[in-house]
C-alpha cells in the first residue's frame, strides 16, 4: 500500500520569514486523517528567510531531526550546545525530559530544510543534541542511514525510538531497493527530482506513505535526492 500525498495538497502556512508546508497536522493545520504515520508525527518542509528563525522555545519527549537541503541552520540550546548544520548534513535533538532551543538562519540566503519529529519509545532520559556531516557523495546510488534508534547502525546519529532516517542520491534510470518489512511503515519524500516507488510516481517534495510493503524499489525518473523515515 502506497498513498501519494502531492506537495500541492499538504498543509501550508506562510509567516513571511517562514514558508512552511506540513505533511501531517501541525499548528493551525489540522487533518484528522494525517495525524501521524506510525511513530512519525511531523514532517515539515520549511523555507526560512535570511537573518531570521525560530526564537527560543521548549520541547520534551520528542526526537527532532533537521535535514538541511540548502543553506544552513544555526542551533543554540539550554544545555549550552551551539552548532551550524549546512546543506546535506543532519542534526538531531532528543528533547527527553525537557530542553529549550533556538534555530536561526544567520546566512545571506534562504535556508530550506525538512524538520522531522518522531515519537520516542524511550522516555525519562536527559535531553541531548548532536550534528554530523554526511557528504552527499557517500550516498550516491544507495540509501545511507543518517539517524537511527538501533545499535547496529553504528555510524548514524542516535535517536531514542524504533526508527531510522535514511537518504540517498539516485541518478536517472537507476533503481535502489530498500527492505522495509510488512510490519513497518515508511514515509518517503524526494527532496529533488522525480521517482517511481513500487509503481507510484512522486515529484519533488511529494510524500509517499508506505505500508504493508516488504521491499520498496525506488527508480529515479530524473536525478533525485530522496529522504525516507522507516518506523514502527
PyMOL CGO cylinders between C-alpha atoms (Angstrom):
from pymol import cmd
from pymol.cgo import CYLINDER

trace = [
    CYLINDER, 0.00, 0.00, 0.00, 1.42, 3.35, -1.06, 0.3, 1, 1, 1, 1, 1, 1,
    CYLINDER, 1.42, 3.35, -1.06, -0.52, 6.60, -0.73, 0.3, 1, 1, 1, 1, 1, 1,
    CYLINDER, -0.52, 6.60, -0.73, 0.69, 9.59, -2.74, 0.3, 1, 1, 1, 1, 1, 1,
    CYLINDER, 0.69, 9.59, -2.74, 0.40, 12.93, -0.93, 0.3, 1, 1, 1, 1, 1, 1,
    CYLINDER, 0.40, 12.93, -0.93, 1.08, 15.62, -3.56, 0.3, 1, 1, 1, 1, 1, 1,
    CYLINDER, 1.08, 15.62, -3.56, 3.03, 18.67, -2.40, 0.3, 1, 1, 1, 1, 1, 1,
    CYLINDER, 3.03, 18.67, -2.40, 0.24, 20.98, -3.55, 0.3, 1, 1, 1, 1, 1, 1,
    CYLINDER, 0.24, 20.98, -3.55, -2.27, 19.28, -1.25, 0.3, 1, 1, 1, 1, 1, 1,
    CYLINDER, -2.27, 19.28, -1.25, -0.41, 19.31, 2.06, 0.3, 1, 1, 1, 1, 1, 1,
    CYLINDER, -0.41, 19.31, 2.06, -0.78, 21.95, 4.76, 0.3, 1, 1, 1, 1, 1, 1,
    CYLINDER, -0.78, 21.95, 4.76, 0.62, 25.43, 4.11, 0.3, 1, 1, 1, 1, 1, 1,
    CYLINDER, 0.62, 25.43, 4.11, 1.35, 28.42, 6.34, 0.3, 1, 1, 1, 1, 1, 1,
    CYLINDER, 1.35, 28.42, 6.34, 3.32, 31.46, 5.15, 0.3, 1, 1, 1, 1, 1, 1,
    CYLINDER, 3.32, 31.46, 5.15, 4.52, 33.61, 8.04, 0.3, 1, 1, 1, 1, 1, 1,
    CYLINDER, 4.52, 33.61, 8.04, 6.72, 35.86, 5.90, 0.3, 1, 1, 1, 1, 1, 1,
    CYLINDER, 6.72, 35.86, 5.90, 10.04, 34.86, 7.41, 0.3, 1, 1, 1, 1, 1, 1,
    CYLINDER, 10.04, 34.86, 7.41, 8.91, 31.21, 7.38, 0.3, 1, 1, 1, 1, 1, 1,
    CYLINDER, 8.91, 31.21, 7.38, 7.13, 29.47, 4.50, 0.3, 1, 1, 1, 1, 1, 1,
    CYLINDER, 7.13, 29.47, 4.50, 6.08, 26.10, 5.92, 0.3, 1, 1, 1, 1, 1, 1,
    CYLINDER, 6.08, 26.10, 5.92, 4.46, 23.05, 4.34, 0.3, 1, 1, 1, 1, 1, 1,
    CYLINDER, 4.46, 23.05, 4.34, 3.07, 20.35, 6.63, 0.3, 1, 1, 1, 1, 1, 1,
    CYLINDER, 3.07, 20.35, 6.63, 2.82, 16.70, 5.60, 0.3, 1, 1, 1, 1, 1, 1,
    CYLINDER, 2.82, 16.70, 5.60, 0.99, 15.99, 8.89, 0.3, 1, 1, 1, 1, 1, 1,
    CYLINDER, 0.99, 15.99, 8.89, -1.27, 18.01, 11.18, 0.3, 1, 1, 1, 1, 1, 1,
    CYLINDER, -1.27, 18.01, 11.18, 0.77, 20.78, 12.78, 0.3, 1, 1, 1, 1, 1, 1,
    CYLINDER, 0.77, 20.78, 12.78, -0.01, 24.13, 14.43, 0.3, 1, 1, 1, 1, 1, 1,
    CYLINDER, -0.01, 24.13, 14.43, -3.07, 25.62, 12.68, 0.3, 1, 1, 1, 1, 1, 1,
    CYLINDER, -3.07, 25.62, 12.68, -3.17, 22.87, 10.02, 0.3, 1, 1, 1, 1, 1, 1,
    CYLINDER, -3.17, 22.87, 10.02, -5.38, 20.01, 11.19, 0.3, 1, 1, 1, 1, 1, 1,
    CYLINDER, -5.38, 20.01, 11.19, -6.35, 16.92, 9.22, 0.3, 1, 1, 1, 1, 1, 1,
    CYLINDER, -6.35, 16.92, 9.22, -7.67, 14.00, 11.27, 0.3, 1, 1, 1, 1, 1, 1,
    CYLINDER, -7.67, 14.00, 11.27, -6.57, 11.61, 8.52, 0.3, 1, 1, 1, 1, 1, 1,
    CYLINDER, -6.57, 11.61, 8.52, -2.97, 12.86, 8.73, 0.3, 1, 1, 1, 1, 1, 1,
    CYLINDER, -2.97, 12.86, 8.73, -2.05, 12.95, 12.40, 0.3, 1, 1, 1, 1, 1, 1,
    CYLINDER, -2.05, 12.95, 12.40, 0.94, 10.62, 12.15, 0.3, 1, 1, 1, 1, 1, 1,
    CYLINDER, 0.94, 10.62, 12.15, 2.33, 7.63, 10.27, 0.3, 1, 1, 1, 1, 1, 1,
    CYLINDER, 2.33, 7.63, 10.27, 3.37, 5.08, 12.84, 0.3, 1, 1, 1, 1, 1, 1,
    CYLINDER, 3.37, 5.08, 12.84, 5.72, 6.89, 15.23, 0.3, 1, 1, 1, 1, 1, 1,
    CYLINDER, 5.72, 6.89, 15.23, 6.37, 9.62, 12.65, 0.3, 1, 1, 1, 1, 1, 1,
    CYLINDER, 6.37, 9.62, 12.65, 4.47, 12.67, 13.91, 0.3, 1, 1, 1, 1, 1, 1,
    CYLINDER, 4.47, 12.67, 13.91, 5.74, 15.70, 11.94, 0.3, 1, 1, 1, 1, 1, 1,
    CYLINDER, 5.74, 15.70, 11.94, 7.34, 16.26, 8.54, 0.3, 1, 1, 1, 1, 1, 1,
    CYLINDER, 7.34, 16.26, 8.54, 7.60, 19.98, 7.81, 0.3, 1, 1, 1, 1, 1, 1,
    CYLINDER, 7.60, 19.98, 7.81, 9.09, 21.35, 4.60, 0.3, 1, 1, 1, 1, 1, 1,
    CYLINDER, 9.09, 21.35, 4.60, 10.39, 24.78, 5.69, 0.3, 1, 1, 1, 1, 1, 1,
    CYLINDER, 10.39, 24.78, 5.69, 11.90, 27.74, 3.86, 0.3, 1, 1, 1, 1, 1, 1,
    CYLINDER, 11.90, 27.74, 3.86, 13.46, 30.20, 6.32, 0.3, 1, 1, 1, 1, 1, 1,
    CYLINDER, 13.46, 30.20, 6.32, 14.30, 33.70, 5.15, 0.3, 1, 1, 1, 1, 1, 1,
    CYLINDER, 14.30, 33.70, 5.15, 17.84, 35.08, 5.65, 0.3, 1, 1, 1, 1, 1, 1,
    CYLINDER, 17.84, 35.08, 5.65, 18.63, 36.56, 9.08, 0.3, 1, 1, 1, 1, 1, 1,
    CYLINDER, 18.63, 36.56, 9.08, 15.54, 35.06, 10.71, 0.3, 1, 1, 1, 1, 1, 1,
    CYLINDER, 15.54, 35.06, 10.71, 14.47, 31.96, 12.56, 0.3, 1, 1, 1, 1, 1, 1,
    CYLINDER, 14.47, 31.96, 12.56, 12.76, 30.31, 15.50, 0.3, 1, 1, 1, 1, 1, 1,
    CYLINDER, 12.76, 30.31, 15.50, 13.34, 32.09, 18.86, 0.3, 1, 1, 1, 1, 1, 1,
    CYLINDER, 13.34, 32.09, 18.86, 13.95, 30.04, 21.99, 0.3, 1, 1, 1, 1, 1, 1,
    CYLINDER, 13.95, 30.04, 21.99, 11.10, 27.65, 22.79, 0.3, 1, 1, 1, 1, 1, 1,
    CYLINDER, 11.10, 27.65, 22.79, 10.75, 24.39, 24.78, 0.3, 1, 1, 1, 1, 1, 1,
    CYLINDER, 10.75, 24.39, 24.78, 10.22, 20.75, 23.83, 0.3, 1, 1, 1, 1, 1, 1,
    CYLINDER, 10.22, 20.75, 23.83, 10.04, 17.45, 25.66, 0.3, 1, 1, 1, 1, 1, 1,
    CYLINDER, 10.04, 17.45, 25.66, 9.53, 13.78, 24.77, 0.3, 1, 1, 1, 1, 1, 1,
    CYLINDER, 9.53, 13.78, 24.77, 10.21, 14.09, 21.04, 0.3, 1, 1, 1, 1, 1, 1,
    CYLINDER, 10.21, 14.09, 21.04, 13.00, 13.14, 18.64, 0.3, 1, 1, 1, 1, 1, 1,
    CYLINDER, 13.00, 13.14, 18.64, 13.51, 16.15, 16.34, 0.3, 1, 1, 1, 1, 1, 1,
    CYLINDER, 13.51, 16.15, 16.34, 15.62, 15.69, 13.21, 0.3, 1, 1, 1, 1, 1, 1,
    CYLINDER, 15.62, 15.69, 13.21, 16.62, 18.54, 10.91, 0.3, 1, 1, 1, 1, 1, 1,
    CYLINDER, 16.62, 18.54, 10.91, 17.69, 17.60, 7.38, 0.3, 1, 1, 1, 1, 1, 1,
    CYLINDER, 17.69, 17.60, 7.38, 19.13, 20.71, 5.72, 0.3, 1, 1, 1, 1, 1, 1,
    CYLINDER, 19.13, 20.71, 5.72, 18.51, 20.85, 1.96, 0.3, 1, 1, 1, 1, 1, 1,
    CYLINDER, 18.51, 20.85, 1.96, 20.05, 24.24, 1.07, 0.3, 1, 1, 1, 1, 1, 1,
    CYLINDER, 20.05, 24.24, 1.07, 21.72, 26.95, 3.13, 0.3, 1, 1, 1, 1, 1, 1,
    CYLINDER, 21.72, 26.95, 3.13, 22.40, 26.32, 6.82, 0.3, 1, 1, 1, 1, 1, 1,
    CYLINDER, 22.40, 26.32, 6.82, 20.75, 26.48, 10.24, 0.3, 1, 1, 1, 1, 1, 1,
    CYLINDER, 20.75, 26.48, 10.24, 22.43, 27.57, 13.50, 0.3, 1, 1, 1, 1, 1, 1,
    CYLINDER, 22.43, 27.57, 13.50, 21.34, 25.89, 16.72, 0.3, 1, 1, 1, 1, 1, 1,
    CYLINDER, 21.34, 25.89, 16.72, 21.56, 27.06, 20.35, 0.3, 1, 1, 1, 1, 1, 1,
    CYLINDER, 21.56, 27.06, 20.35, 20.03, 25.32, 23.37, 0.3, 1, 1, 1, 1, 1, 1,
    CYLINDER, 20.03, 25.32, 23.37, 19.69, 25.39, 27.14, 0.3, 1, 1, 1, 1, 1, 1,
    CYLINDER, 19.69, 25.39, 27.14, 22.41, 22.74, 27.51, 0.3, 1, 1, 1, 1, 1, 1,
    CYLINDER, 22.41, 22.74, 27.51, 24.97, 25.17, 26.08, 0.3, 1, 1, 1, 1, 1, 1,
    CYLINDER, 24.97, 25.17, 26.08, 25.20, 23.45, 22.71, 0.3, 1, 1, 1, 1, 1, 1,
    CYLINDER, 25.20, 23.45, 22.71, 25.77, 25.58, 19.63, 0.3, 1, 1, 1, 1, 1, 1,
    CYLINDER, 25.77, 25.58, 19.63, 26.37, 24.49, 16.07, 0.3, 1, 1, 1, 1, 1, 1,
    CYLINDER, 26.37, 24.49, 16.07, 25.84, 25.23, 12.40, 0.3, 1, 1, 1, 1, 1, 1,
    CYLINDER, 25.84, 25.23, 12.40, 24.34, 22.49, 10.21, 0.3, 1, 1, 1, 1, 1, 1,
    CYLINDER, 24.34, 22.49, 10.21, 24.82, 23.05, 6.47, 0.3, 1, 1, 1, 1, 1, 1,
    CYLINDER, 24.82, 23.05, 6.47, 23.19, 21.61, 3.36, 0.3, 1, 1, 1, 1, 1, 1,
    CYLINDER, 23.19, 21.61, 3.36, 23.48, 17.84, 3.17, 0.3, 1, 1, 1, 1, 1, 1,
    CYLINDER, 23.48, 17.84, 3.17, 24.03, 17.47, 6.90, 0.3, 1, 1, 1, 1, 1, 1,
    CYLINDER, 24.03, 17.47, 6.90, 21.75, 16.42, 9.75, 0.3, 1, 1, 1, 1, 1, 1,
    CYLINDER, 21.75, 16.42, 9.75, 21.17, 17.44, 13.36, 0.3, 1, 1, 1, 1, 1, 1,
    CYLINDER, 21.17, 17.44, 13.36, 19.24, 15.50, 15.99, 0.3, 1, 1, 1, 1, 1, 1,
    CYLINDER, 19.24, 15.50, 15.99, 17.74, 16.84, 19.21, 0.3, 1, 1, 1, 1, 1, 1,
    CYLINDER, 17.74, 16.84, 19.21, 16.36, 14.36, 21.73, 0.3, 1, 1, 1, 1, 1, 1,
    CYLINDER, 16.36, 14.36, 21.73, 14.10, 16.56, 23.83, 0.3, 1, 1, 1, 1, 1, 1,
    CYLINDER, 14.10, 16.56, 23.83, 13.88, 14.00, 26.62, 0.3, 1, 1, 1, 1, 1, 1,
    CYLINDER, 13.88, 14.00, 26.62, 12.79, 15.44, 29.97, 0.3, 1, 1, 1, 1, 1, 1,
    CYLINDER, 12.79, 15.44, 29.97, 12.90, 18.97, 28.54, 0.3, 1, 1, 1, 1, 1, 1,
    CYLINDER, 12.90, 18.97, 28.54, 15.07, 21.34, 26.53, 0.3, 1, 1, 1, 1, 1, 1,
    CYLINDER, 15.07, 21.34, 26.53, 14.79, 24.90, 25.21, 0.3, 1, 1, 1, 1, 1, 1,
    CYLINDER, 14.79, 24.90, 25.21, 16.34, 25.72, 21.84, 0.3, 1, 1, 1, 1, 1, 1,
    CYLINDER, 16.34, 25.72, 21.84, 16.51, 28.34, 19.09, 0.3, 1, 1, 1, 1, 1, 1,
    CYLINDER, 16.51, 28.34, 19.09, 17.12, 27.75, 15.39, 0.3, 1, 1, 1, 1, 1, 1,
    CYLINDER, 17.12, 27.75, 15.39, 18.25, 30.66, 13.20, 0.3, 1, 1, 1, 1, 1, 1,
    CYLINDER, 18.25, 30.66, 13.20, 19.21, 31.16, 9.60, 0.3, 1, 1, 1, 1, 1, 1,
    CYLINDER, 19.21, 31.16, 9.60, 22.09, 33.61, 10.01, 0.3, 1, 1, 1, 1, 1, 1,
    CYLINDER, 22.09, 33.61, 10.01, 23.06, 33.23, 6.34, 0.3, 1, 1, 1, 1, 1, 1,
    CYLINDER, 23.06, 33.23, 6.34, 22.59, 35.72, 3.49, 0.3, 1, 1, 1, 1, 1, 1,
    CYLINDER, 22.59, 35.72, 3.49, 20.41, 33.24, 1.58, 0.3, 1, 1, 1, 1, 1, 1,
    CYLINDER, 20.41, 33.24, 1.58, 17.22, 31.36, 2.34, 0.3, 1, 1, 1, 1, 1, 1,
    CYLINDER, 17.22, 31.36, 2.34, 17.59, 28.02, 4.09, 0.3, 1, 1, 1, 1, 1, 1,
    CYLINDER, 17.59, 28.02, 4.09, 15.40, 25.06, 3.12, 0.3, 1, 1, 1, 1, 1, 1,
    CYLINDER, 15.40, 25.06, 3.12, 15.06, 22.02, 5.32, 0.3, 1, 1, 1, 1, 1, 1,
    CYLINDER, 15.06, 22.02, 5.32, 12.93, 19.10, 6.39, 0.3, 1, 1, 1, 1, 1, 1,
    CYLINDER, 12.93, 19.10, 6.39, 12.05, 19.13, 10.09, 0.3, 1, 1, 1, 1, 1, 1,
    CYLINDER, 12.05, 19.13, 10.09, 11.03, 15.64, 11.16, 0.3, 1, 1, 1, 1, 1, 1,
    CYLINDER, 11.03, 15.64, 11.16, 9.59, 14.70, 14.54, 0.3, 1, 1, 1, 1, 1, 1,
    CYLINDER, 9.59, 14.70, 14.54, 9.41, 11.06, 15.65, 0.3, 1, 1, 1, 1, 1, 1,
    CYLINDER, 9.41, 11.06, 15.65, 7.74, 9.98, 18.89, 0.3, 1, 1, 1, 1, 1, 1,
    CYLINDER, 7.74, 9.98, 18.89, 10.24, 8.37, 21.28, 0.3, 1, 1, 1, 1, 1, 1,
    CYLINDER, 10.24, 8.37, 21.28, 9.92, 4.80, 22.52, 0.3, 1, 1, 1, 1, 1, 1,
    CYLINDER, 9.92, 4.80, 22.52, 12.34, 5.58, 25.37, 0.3, 1, 1, 1, 1, 1, 1,
    CYLINDER, 12.34, 5.58, 25.37, 11.35, 8.34, 27.77, 0.3, 1, 1, 1, 1, 1, 1,
    CYLINDER, 11.35, 8.34, 27.77, 12.56, 9.85, 31.04, 0.3, 1, 1, 1, 1, 1, 1,
    CYLINDER, 12.56, 9.85, 31.04, 16.11, 10.45, 29.78, 0.3, 1, 1, 1, 1, 1, 1,
    CYLINDER, 16.11, 10.45, 29.78, 18.12, 13.67, 29.81, 0.3, 1, 1, 1, 1, 1, 1,
    CYLINDER, 18.12, 13.67, 29.81, 17.95, 15.81, 26.66, 0.3, 1, 1, 1, 1, 1, 1,
    CYLINDER, 17.95, 15.81, 26.66, 20.76, 15.81, 24.11, 0.3, 1, 1, 1, 1, 1, 1,
    CYLINDER, 20.76, 15.81, 24.11, 21.78, 17.32, 20.78, 0.3, 1, 1, 1, 1, 1, 1,
    CYLINDER, 21.78, 17.32, 20.78, 24.16, 16.27, 18.04, 0.3, 1, 1, 1, 1, 1, 1,
    CYLINDER, 24.16, 16.27, 18.04, 25.00, 17.03, 14.41, 0.3, 1, 1, 1, 1, 1, 1,
    CYLINDER, 25.00, 17.03, 14.41, 27.04, 15.33, 11.75, 0.3, 1, 1, 1, 1, 1, 1,
    CYLINDER, 27.04, 15.33, 11.75, 28.33, 15.98, 8.26, 0.3, 1, 1, 1, 1, 1, 1,
    CYLINDER, 28.33, 15.98, 8.26, 27.12, 13.43, 5.74, 0.3, 1, 1, 1, 1, 1, 1,
    CYLINDER, 27.12, 13.43, 5.74, 28.70, 14.27, 2.36, 0.3, 1, 1, 1, 1, 1, 1,
    CYLINDER, 28.70, 14.27, 2.36, 26.21, 13.62, -0.41, 0.3, 1, 1, 1, 1, 1, 1,
    CYLINDER, 26.21, 13.62, -0.41, 28.85, 11.75, -2.40, 0.3, 1, 1, 1, 1, 1, 1,
    CYLINDER, 28.85, 11.75, -2.40, 28.71, 8.98, 0.21, 0.3, 1, 1, 1, 1, 1, 1,
    CYLINDER, 28.71, 8.98, 0.21, 25.03, 8.47, -0.64, 0.3, 1, 1, 1, 1, 1, 1,
    CYLINDER, 25.03, 8.47, -0.64, 25.36, 8.20, -4.41, 0.3, 1, 1, 1, 1, 1, 1,
    CYLINDER, 25.36, 8.20, -4.41, 23.41, 5.23, -5.75, 0.3, 1, 1, 1, 1, 1, 1,
    CYLINDER, 23.41, 5.23, -5.75, 22.48, 3.96, -2.30, 0.3, 1, 1, 1, 1, 1, 1,
    CYLINDER, 22.48, 3.96, -2.30, 20.48, 4.75, 0.82, 0.3, 1, 1, 1, 1, 1, 1,
    CYLINDER, 20.48, 4.75, 0.82, 22.57, 5.62, 3.88, 0.3, 1, 1, 1, 1, 1, 1,
    CYLINDER, 22.57, 5.62, 3.88, 21.29, 5.54, 7.47, 0.3, 1, 1, 1, 1, 1, 1,
    CYLINDER, 21.29, 5.54, 7.47, 21.73, 9.05, 8.91, 0.3, 1, 1, 1, 1, 1, 1,
    CYLINDER, 21.73, 9.05, 8.91, 19.88, 8.70, 12.23, 0.3, 1, 1, 1, 1, 1, 1,
    CYLINDER, 19.88, 8.70, 12.23, 18.78, 5.53, 13.98, 0.3, 1, 1, 1, 1, 1, 1,
    CYLINDER, 18.78, 5.53, 13.98, 17.43, 4.07, 17.18, 0.3, 1, 1, 1, 1, 1, 1,
    CYLINDER, 17.43, 4.07, 17.18, 19.18, 0.75, 16.51, 0.3, 1, 1, 1, 1, 1, 1,
    CYLINDER, 19.18, 0.75, 16.51, 22.63, -0.06, 17.91, 0.3, 1, 1, 1, 1, 1, 1,
    CYLINDER, 22.63, -0.06, 17.91, 23.63, -1.90, 14.72, 0.3, 1, 1, 1, 1, 1, 1,
    CYLINDER, 23.63, -1.90, 14.72, 23.59, 1.42, 12.82, 0.3, 1, 1, 1, 1, 1, 1,
    CYLINDER, 23.59, 1.42, 12.82, 26.82, 2.47, 14.48, 0.3, 1, 1, 1, 1, 1, 1,
    CYLINDER, 26.82, 2.47, 14.48, 27.68, 5.33, 12.10, 0.3, 1, 1, 1, 1, 1, 1,
    CYLINDER, 27.68, 5.33, 12.10, 24.29, 7.05, 12.42, 0.3, 1, 1, 1, 1, 1, 1,
    CYLINDER, 24.29, 7.05, 12.42, 23.26, 9.79, 14.82, 0.3, 1, 1, 1, 1, 1, 1,
    CYLINDER, 23.26, 9.79, 14.82, 21.39, 8.12, 17.71, 0.3, 1, 1, 1, 1, 1, 1,
    CYLINDER, 21.39, 8.12, 17.71, 17.68, 8.65, 18.31, 0.3, 1, 1, 1, 1, 1, 1,
    CYLINDER, 17.68, 8.65, 18.31, 15.55, 7.19, 21.10, 0.3, 1, 1, 1, 1, 1, 1,
    CYLINDER, 15.55, 7.19, 21.10, 12.93, 5.45, 19.03, 0.3, 1, 1, 1, 1, 1, 1,
    CYLINDER, 12.93, 5.45, 19.03, 12.41, 2.39, 16.85, 0.3, 1, 1, 1, 1, 1, 1,
    CYLINDER, 12.41, 2.39, 16.85, 13.04, 4.26, 13.61, 0.3, 1, 1, 1, 1, 1, 1,
    CYLINDER, 13.04, 4.26, 13.61, 15.66, 5.19, 11.04, 0.3, 1, 1, 1, 1, 1, 1,
    CYLINDER, 15.66, 5.19, 11.04, 16.20, 8.19, 8.81, 0.3, 1, 1, 1, 1, 1, 1,
    CYLINDER, 16.20, 8.19, 8.81, 17.84, 7.24, 5.52, 0.3, 1, 1, 1, 1, 1, 1,
    CYLINDER, 17.84, 7.24, 5.52, 18.75, 9.30, 2.46, 0.3, 1, 1, 1, 1, 1, 1,
    CYLINDER, 18.75, 9.30, 2.46, 20.46, 8.91, -0.88, 0.3, 1, 1, 1, 1, 1, 1,
    CYLINDER, 20.46, 8.91, -0.88, 21.02, 10.36, -4.32, 0.3, 1, 1, 1, 1, 1, 1,
    CYLINDER, 21.02, 10.36, -4.32, 19.94, 8.30, -7.32, 0.3, 1, 1, 1, 1, 1, 1,
    CYLINDER, 19.94, 8.30, -7.32, 20.79, 9.05, -10.94, 0.3, 1, 1, 1, 1, 1, 1,
    CYLINDER, 20.79, 9.05, -10.94, 18.11, 8.98, -13.62, 0.3, 1, 1, 1, 1, 1, 1,
    CYLINDER, 18.11, 8.98, -13.62, 17.42, 5.40, -14.66, 0.3, 1, 1, 1, 1, 1, 1,
    CYLINDER, 17.42, 5.40, -14.66, 18.96, 3.83, -11.56, 0.3, 1, 1, 1, 1, 1, 1,
    CYLINDER, 18.96, 3.83, -11.56, 16.98, 1.72, -9.08, 0.3, 1, 1, 1, 1, 1, 1,
    CYLINDER, 16.98, 1.72, -9.08, 17.73, 1.30, -5.39, 0.3, 1, 1, 1, 1, 1, 1,
    CYLINDER, 17.73, 1.30, -5.39, 15.94, -1.33, -3.28, 0.3, 1, 1, 1, 1, 1, 1,
    CYLINDER, 15.94, -1.33, -3.28, 15.23, -0.92, 0.43, 0.3, 1, 1, 1, 1, 1, 1,
    CYLINDER, 15.23, -0.92, 0.43, 13.95, -3.67, 2.73, 0.3, 1, 1, 1, 1, 1, 1,
    CYLINDER, 13.95, -3.67, 2.73, 11.22, -2.15, 4.88, 0.3, 1, 1, 1, 1, 1, 1,
    CYLINDER, 11.22, -2.15, 4.88, 9.26, -5.14, 6.17, 0.3, 1, 1, 1, 1, 1, 1,
    CYLINDER, 9.26, -5.14, 6.17, 5.49, -5.53, 6.16, 0.3, 1, 1, 1, 1, 1, 1,
    CYLINDER, 5.49, -5.53, 6.16, 5.27, -4.78, 9.90, 0.3, 1, 1, 1, 1, 1, 1,
    CYLINDER, 5.27, -4.78, 9.90, 6.87, -1.35, 9.47, 0.3, 1, 1, 1, 1, 1, 1,
    CYLINDER, 6.87, -1.35, 9.47, 5.85, 1.94, 7.86, 0.3, 1, 1, 1, 1, 1, 1,
    CYLINDER, 5.85, 1.94, 7.86, 7.82, 4.21, 5.56, 0.3, 1, 1, 1, 1, 1, 1,
    CYLINDER, 7.82, 4.21, 5.56, 7.40, 7.83, 4.60, 0.3, 1, 1, 1, 1, 1, 1,
    CYLINDER, 7.40, 7.83, 4.60, 9.44, 8.89, 1.59, 0.3, 1, 1, 1, 1, 1, 1,
    CYLINDER, 9.44, 8.89, 1.59, 9.90, 12.38, 0.16, 0.3, 1, 1, 1, 1, 1, 1,
    CYLINDER, 9.90, 12.38, 0.16, 12.04, 13.22, -2.90, 0.3, 1, 1, 1, 1, 1, 1,
    CYLINDER, 12.04, 13.22, -2.90, 13.90, 16.38, -1.90, 0.3, 1, 1, 1, 1, 1, 1,
    CYLINDER, 13.90, 16.38, -1.90, 14.68, 16.88, -5.59, 0.3, 1, 1, 1, 1, 1, 1,
    CYLINDER, 14.68, 16.88, -5.59, 13.87, 15.11, -8.83, 0.3, 1, 1, 1, 1, 1, 1,
    CYLINDER, 13.87, 15.11, -8.83, 11.16, 12.60, -9.65, 0.3, 1, 1, 1, 1, 1, 1,
    CYLINDER, 11.16, 12.60, -9.65, 10.95, 8.94, -8.64, 0.3, 1, 1, 1, 1, 1, 1,
    CYLINDER, 10.95, 8.94, -8.64, 8.82, 5.83, -9.05, 0.3, 1, 1, 1, 1, 1, 1,
    CYLINDER, 8.82, 5.83, -9.05, 8.35, 3.73, -5.90, 0.3, 1, 1, 1, 1, 1, 1,
    CYLINDER, 8.35, 3.73, -5.90, 6.78, 0.29, -6.45, 0.3, 1, 1, 1, 1, 1, 1,
    CYLINDER, 6.78, 0.29, -6.45, 4.98, 1.74, -9.46, 0.3, 1, 1, 1, 1, 1, 1,
    CYLINDER, 4.98, 1.74, -9.46, 3.82, 5.00, -7.82, 0.3, 1, 1, 1, 1, 1, 1,
    CYLINDER, 3.82, 5.00, -7.82, 5.37, 8.20, -9.18, 0.3, 1, 1, 1, 1, 1, 1,
    CYLINDER, 5.37, 8.20, -9.18, 6.25, 11.17, -6.99, 0.3, 1, 1, 1, 1, 1, 1,
    CYLINDER, 6.25, 11.17, -6.99, 7.58, 14.62, -7.82, 0.3, 1, 1, 1, 1, 1, 1,
    CYLINDER, 7.58, 14.62, -7.82, 9.97, 16.63, -5.69, 0.3, 1, 1, 1, 1, 1, 1,
    CYLINDER, 9.97, 16.63, -5.69, 8.53, 17.32, -2.21, 0.3, 1, 1, 1, 1, 1, 1,
    CYLINDER, 8.53, 17.32, -2.21, 5.55, 14.99, -2.64, 0.3, 1, 1, 1, 1, 1, 1,
    CYLINDER, 5.55, 14.99, -2.64, 5.07, 12.48, 0.17, 0.3, 1, 1, 1, 1, 1, 1,
    CYLINDER, 5.07, 12.48, 0.17, 4.62, 8.73, -0.13, 0.3, 1, 1, 1, 1, 1, 1,
    CYLINDER, 4.62, 8.73, -0.13, 3.07, 6.93, 2.87, 0.3, 1, 1, 1, 1, 1, 1,
    CYLINDER, 3.07, 6.93, 2.87, 4.15, 3.29, 2.59, 0.3, 1, 1, 1, 1, 1, 1,
    CYLINDER, 4.15, 3.29, 2.59, 2.74, 0.30, 4.48, 0.3, 1, 1, 1, 1, 1, 1,
    CYLINDER, 2.74, 0.30, 4.48, 2.45, -3.47, 4.06, 0.3, 1, 1, 1, 1, 1, 1,
    CYLINDER, 2.45, -3.47, 4.06, 5.40, -3.48, 1.63, 0.3, 1, 1, 1, 1, 1, 1,
    CYLINDER, 5.40, -3.48, 1.63, 8.28, -5.86, 2.34, 0.3, 1, 1, 1, 1, 1, 1,
    CYLINDER, 8.28, -5.86, 2.34, 10.65, -4.22, -0.16, 0.3, 1, 1, 1, 1, 1, 1,
    CYLINDER, 10.65, -4.22, -0.16, 10.45, -0.84, -1.84, 0.3, 1, 1, 1, 1, 1, 1,
    CYLINDER, 10.45, -0.84, -1.84, 12.11, -0.26, -5.20, 0.3, 1, 1, 1, 1, 1, 1,
    CYLINDER, 12.11, -0.26, -5.20, 12.98, 3.37, -5.88, 0.3, 1, 1, 1, 1, 1, 1,
    CYLINDER, 12.98, 3.37, -5.88, 13.66, 4.23, -9.53, 0.3, 1, 1, 1, 1, 1, 1,
    CYLINDER, 13.66, 4.23, -9.53, 14.84, 7.73, -10.39, 0.3, 1, 1, 1, 1, 1, 1,
    CYLINDER, 14.84, 7.73, -10.39, 13.00, 9.16, -13.38, 0.3, 1, 1, 1, 1, 1, 1,
    CYLINDER, 13.00, 9.16, -13.38, 15.24, 12.24, -13.02, 0.3, 1, 1, 1, 1, 1, 1,
    CYLINDER, 15.24, 12.24, -13.02, 18.38, 12.68, -10.92, 0.3, 1, 1, 1, 1, 1, 1,
    CYLINDER, 18.38, 12.68, -10.92, 16.89, 12.64, -7.43, 0.3, 1, 1, 1, 1, 1, 1,
    CYLINDER, 16.89, 12.64, -7.43, 17.67, 13.06, -3.75, 0.3, 1, 1, 1, 1, 1, 1,
    CYLINDER, 17.67, 13.06, -3.75, 15.35, 11.00, -1.52, 0.3, 1, 1, 1, 1, 1, 1,
    CYLINDER, 15.35, 11.00, -1.52, 14.73, 11.03, 2.22, 0.3, 1, 1, 1, 1, 1, 1,
    CYLINDER, 14.73, 11.03, 2.22, 12.92, 8.18, 3.99, 0.3, 1, 1, 1, 1, 1, 1,
    CYLINDER, 12.92, 8.18, 3.99, 11.74, 7.56, 7.55, 0.3, 1, 1, 1, 1, 1, 1,
    CYLINDER, 11.74, 7.56, 7.55, 11.43, 3.85, 8.40, 0.3, 1, 1, 1, 1, 1, 1,
    CYLINDER, 11.43, 3.85, 8.40, 9.46, 3.35, 11.60, 0.3, 1, 1, 1, 1, 1, 1,
    CYLINDER, 9.46, 3.35, 11.60, 7.09, 1.13, 13.55, 0.3, 1, 1, 1, 1, 1, 1,
]
cmd.load_cgo(trace, "trace")
